[in-house]
Amino acid sequence: MYKTIKNSRIIERFGKVIVTLLLLIFCFIQFSAIDWQQFKKIQLTQPLYFIFALILIIFNIGFEFLKWNLIVNKVKVVTSTTVRISSFFAGTATAFITPNLLGNFIGRIYYFERKYRGKIITHTLLSNGAQFISSMIGGIISILILGNKVKMLQSFPSLLFIFFLLVLLLIYFVFDKIIKSHKKLNRISLTLQNTTLLRTKFILLSLARHLVFTSQYVCVLVSFGVNFDTEIYLYIFQIFFWSTLIPSIWIGKLFIRESVALYLLSTIISSGAIIICSAFLVWCMNQVFPALVSLIFIRKKNVLHVSN
């Protein structure tokens, strides 16, 4: 038994090393093709678009807070708006330092009694799953429309991606019924009873938030002089699609996200410098800035009068 566990750990570590090396090679190939002199030519030619991208940060945070509010209401914990806000931003802070932002429940549960924590974790992960699915929906729509314009996709049949999405949606809406017979997981199934409407709301809010991300990206690109084209949305859908699927080897997927953007957007945008700067700025707007803002709103538990 011990040897089996030890061997599985060795295989897991070896797999992580291989994945990390492959990602580093991919990043190196993409970045090595950049003309670094282009960075000197970057100019903010359309500042109003950049300002609009900044305004969209409010909607990004707002849609996520609406999802958190739905969770608190579903758990039926009586608490003040101040506690909801502090716990939300605490979750934003802890999400920033965890892979794929999945650790938002860590900061959130700190403000609530133990009896509520299991339900909060379960529903938060359900909400996170909806955000994942929204990225998959956008990416697969892009794949179906763009077709052979992306070289990487030419060897993959479109039906394969459609099947993948259908499986994801099926799992998302019925997985709790599948695990119902498992004794250890039955509590999760009971917690998620009668949540079909809640899951649908999570999906809709996640899609709205995904559109905010995409619109921010487009606005930042246009602010640097890229001509607006609706096709840009499709390429950005795929950036989020592949960036979400790629394992988070290090915090923020720095360089990975920019490499994916270079691979996809270089077919329609000639300046690799603009692509990198835009990818980095959108990441700052959606992850770094909310994490920094959260430091303002987080309050100590003992001064918030958390209701029991």
N, C-alpha and C positions, 0 to 999 in steps of 0.2 A: 504493500500500500504506500509506504514512504517513498520507495523507488519510483512508483508511478507518478506521485505528486511532484517529486523532484524532476523527473524527466519532462513532465508537462510544463514546469516552470522554465526549464532550459529551452524547450521548444518555443515557448511564448517569448522569452527574451531574445532568442535568435531571430524570431519573426519580426520583433520590433526593430532590431538592428538592421535587418534587410529592408524593411519598409522605410526606415529613416535614411538609409543610404540611397535608395531609389528616389526618394523625395529630394534629397540634396542634389543628386545628379540632375533631376528635372529642373530644379531651381537654377543650378549652374548653367545648364544649356540655355534657358530662357534669358538669364541676365547677361550671359556672355555675348549675346547678339545685339545688345543695346549700344547705341552711340551715346556715350556719357556726356558729350558736348551739348547734346540736346537740352540738358537740364538748365544750361545758361540762357536758353531761348524761351523758357516757359514764362508766359505772361498771363495775368488775369485780365482777359479782354472783355469779359461779360460779368462784371461784379454782381449784378442783380441776380443772376442765376446762382451764384455762390451764396448770396444772402438767403435766397429761397431754400437752398439745401440746408443751411443752418436752421432756418425756421422749422423745417421738417423734423428736426431732432425732437421737437415738442410732441409731434404726432407719434413718433417712434416710441417715446417714453409713455405717452398717453394710451396708446393701444395696449401696451404691455401692462400698464396699471389697470386697465379695464379687465383684462384677463385675471389679474390678481384679485380684483374686487369680486369677480364671479366666484373665485375659489373661496374667499373668506365667507361670502354669503352661503355657499353650498355647505361649507363645514359648520355653519350656524354658530359661529363664535361671536358673541356680542363684544364689540370693541370700538374704540373711537377712530375717527378719521386720521388723527395724528399717529396712532399706532399702525394703521394700515399703510400710511405713507412711509413711516420709519422702517417698518418691516420690509416694505417693497424695495426701498433703496438699499437696505442691508443686503437683500438678495441680489441686487444689481452689483454690489461691490464683491460679494463672494463668487458670483458667476464669472466675473472678469478674470479671476485667478484659477478657474477650473476649466478642463477641456470642454470645448463646444458650448460653453456658457451653461452647462447643465447643473452647476452647483448653486443655482439661485435659491433653492429651498433651504440651504444651510443658514443663510442670514435670516431668512423669513421665520423659521421655526423658533429662533431664539426668543422671540417676543410672546410666545404662546405656551400654555401649559402642556405638559407631556401628553395628556389625553387627546389633544388636538393635533399633535405633531405628525402622527402617522397619516392622518387624512390629508393634512396640508402637503406633505411630501408626495403622496400618491397623486393628488390633483395637480400639483405643480409639474410633476413629470409628465402627466397627461397633457398639460398645456405646452410643455416643451416639445412633446411629440407632435403636436399640431403645427408648431413652428417649423419643425423638420419637414413635415409633409407639405407645407406651403412652399418650401424651397424645391421639393421634388416636383410639385405640380407645375411651378413656373419653369423649371428646367426642362421637363418633359414636353411642355407646350412648345418651348423654344426648339427642342430637338426635332419635333414633328414638323415645324414650320420651316426651319433652316435646312433640314435635310442634309445633303451632301456638302454644304458650304463649310462645314467643320470636318477636317480630314480625319480626326480621331473617331468620328462617328460613322464613317463610310462602311466599316465592316460589321456594324451592329444593326440588326433589323429593328425598325421602329416598334413593331409589335412587342419586342422584348421589354422596352421601356414602359409601354402601356400596361403590360402584364405586371411589371414591377410595381407600378403605381396602384393598380387594383389590389394587389396583395397587401401593400402598405395600408390602404384604406380599410380593407377587410380586417386586418390585424388590429388597427386602431379602434375600430368600432365594436369588435367582438372578442378581443383577446381575454377579457375578464371572464367571459363565459367558458372559454377553453380551459382556463386554470381553476375553474370553480371546484373541480373534483380533487385538486391537490390540497391536502390538509394545511400545509404551511402557507400557501398562497390564497387560501379561501377568504382570509380577512380582506385582502385587496379586492377580490371579487365583490364582497359585500359592500365595501366602501364605494365602489363604482356602480352600484345598482341605480337604475333610472337616471343615467347621465348622458343619454343619447343627445338630448337637446343641448346640454352643456358642451359636449364634445363638438357639436356642430358650430356653436358660438365660438369656441376656441379656434376652429378651422377658419371661420370667416374673419375673425379679428387678426389671426396670423397672416392670412392672405392680404388683408389691408396693410398690415405692418410690412410685409414683404414688398408690397408696391411702394411703400415709403422708402425702403432701402434702395430699390431700383431707381426711383425718381431722383433720389439724392445723387446717386451715381451719375445719372444722365446730366443733371444740373451741374455737377462739378466738372464733368468732361466738357460741356458746352461753355462753361465759364472760362476754360483754358483755350477756347478757340475751335473746338471740334464742332463741325456742322451737325445740327440736330437732324436725326433720322429715327423713325420709329423702330427700325431694325436694331438700333443700339440696345433697346430694351431687351430684345431676344437674346443678344449676346450676354448681357448682364444677368439675365435669368440663369444662363448656363454657368456664369462665374459663381453665383451663389449655389447652384446645384452641385457642381464639382467640389467647390470649397467645403460644402457641408459634408459630402461623402468622404472626402480625404481624412484619414485619421489625424487627430490633433496631437502631434508628437511634442510640440512645445506650445506655450501659452500664446494665444492670439493667432496662431498659424502664420506668424510673420514670415514673409518671403514666399510661403506656399501660396497664399491668396494672391499676391502680386504676380507670381509666376503663372498662375492659372489665367489671370487677367491678360498678361502679355501674350500667352498662347492663343487666346480667343480673340481679343480685340485688335491684335496686330494685323488681322486680315482686313480691317476697315479703318484703322487709325495708324498713321505712319510713324508717329512719335511715341517711342517706347517710354520716354521720360514722362510724358503726360499720363500715360496709362498707369505707371508706377505711382506717381504723385496722387492721382485720383483715387486709386485703390487704397493707398495709405490714409488719405484724408477721410474717405468714407468710413474706414475702420475706426479712425479717431472719433468721428462724429457719432457712430453707433455704439462703440464700446468704451473707448477711453474717456470721452467727455461725460457720458452718463455715470461711469464709475467715479469720476472726480466729483461730479455734482452730488452723488450719493453721500459723500463725506459731510456735506452741509446739512442734510436732512436726517442723518442717523442720530438717534438719541439713545441714552441709556435706558434700559428696561425699567429700572426702579424709579424713574421720574415720569413715566408715561401713564401710570395707572392702568395697566392692562387688565381688562375685564376677565373674570373667570366664568 
